[in-house]
Amino acid sequence: MTIFIPTPLRTFTAGKDAVEVNAATIAGALDELILAYPGLRKHLFTSEGKVRAFVNIYLNDEDVRYLPAKEATEVSPADTLSIIPSIAGGCQPR
């Protein structure tokens, strides 16, 4: 399957915007990604191994947090995962 890497994290994937992995589940795909690019671990996961709160992961077009099996959801080679970091900010009061 293909995992799409957001621009801010491409420095940890040698500039690649997408990485191909072979896995049976979302968790397995993320494990394969971290094995290939260990520098991503601290940006994607907490020290307890949970996906960071500000990191959104989509299987095809579905937010993984709302899938019944979450990271245990099975995937196929045709599926895609998109990693989308949340953007903080907003309007400043005047």
N, C-alpha and C positions, 0 to 999 in steps of 0.2 A: 504494500500500500504506500501511498505518498503522504508525507507529512510536510505541510507548508510552514516555512520558518519566517517569522516577521522580521522586518528590516533591522530592528535594534539587536536581535539575537544572531544575526548572520555572521558576526565576527567570531562566533563560537562554532560555526559550521563551515569555516573556510570560505565564507561568502556565498554558500549555497542557499538558494531560496526554497528548495525542496529537497527532501531526503527520502529515499526509498527504503522501506523496511519490510521484513517478512515476519508477521505475527498473527496470532489467532484472536487477540483481544486488544482493546484500546490500551490497557495497562501494559501488555506485552510490547505493543508498538512503541510506547513511551520508554520502556526499558531498553529496547533496541536502540532508540535514538540516543539515550544517555550513555549506553555502552560505546557507541560510535563517537559521540561528542561529549565527554565527561564535563566539560566546562559549562554545559547547559544546566547541569543538576541544580546548582544553587539559585538559578534564575527561575526554574520551573517548580521546584519542590521545596517544602519545608524540611527542617532537620528530622522530622518524624516520617518523611516520605510521602506526605500529602501534597497534592497540587496546590500551589500558592493561591490565596484568595483572589489576587489581582490577575491571575492567568486564566483566560477562558479558552476552552478547547471544544472545537466543533467537529463532530463526525458528519462528514458531508455538510449538510446545513443545519444540523441539530446540536444544540448545546448539550454537552455530555452530562452536565449536572442534572438535567431533566430527563435523561434516559432511565428506564426502570433499573437496568443493571449497572448504570454509570460506567466506571472504567473497566468493569468485567464484561461489557458488551462485546459480542463477537464481531469481527471485521473480516472483510474479504480483500483480495488483492486490488479490486477496483475501487475500494473506498478511499477517502481522503480524510486526513485530520488537519485542521487549521488551528494554529496556536495564535491567540489574539490577546496581547497584554492590554489590560485596562489602562486608560489614559486618565490621569488625575488632572484636576484643574477646574476652571470655570471662570466666571466673571468676578472681578475684584470690585468691592463696593467703592463708590466715589466719596 
